[in-house]
């Protein structure tokens, strides 16, 4: 049984994120922990947990927002009982900020967040707040739009880097049931080369975990066109990595994955070391 961490902006309930957790539970029973955060008002709320100087800042939750959060928690509990999902709600979530969310991710298999509702108050953009969540989370993150088809295929984004291989392995380890679906390993060209890096090794690895596997090389300009190519695929999930903890995700900073997330059409699985 997997532990799924489901994070909500406390005043906005993401039905898309919950439905994805429900779908996973139908595939294989999971434990879902609901985390209800105060409204995101700053991009640097991780900082006080990282030992930075200066006063500790935790966003205040107005009385009205507190009532909305309580209603959303009640909705979450009702839906979990309705769909026979084992669940937890941590009682201290009214004081939640990003450092607490980071600590929660350390003890979860995967974090699910809604790409639209969770960031509604920040203009619906792939902003620094989302960058921080993706970068600081200590487990893989699934970013889910509100309206989508449950994935029937997987697209593994491979560029030869260790981080892309790491993401592929994490996806296979955590979701072996989804690895049985038709899967495409997409190689993103770099420096004009048409050679698949470590082709024998990546084929040996992925073929062990993905029983219906196809390899594909894209000769398009990935930075400009990959998002469009990906978003035209129906009922798919994108699996992507990042380049370590020393900087924000290179894949997210570029349009390679950002375009897929901001179009709000497909779920995206992101993992980094």
Beta strands, then each sheet from edge to edge (+ up, - down):
strand 1: 2-9
strand 2: 30-37
strand 3: 86-89
strand 4: 110-114
strand 5: 140-144
strand 6: 153-158
strand 7: 182-188
strand 8: 213-218
strand 9: 236-241
strand 10: 267-271
sheet 1: 3+ 2+ 1+ 4+ 5+ 10- 9- 6- 7- 8-
end
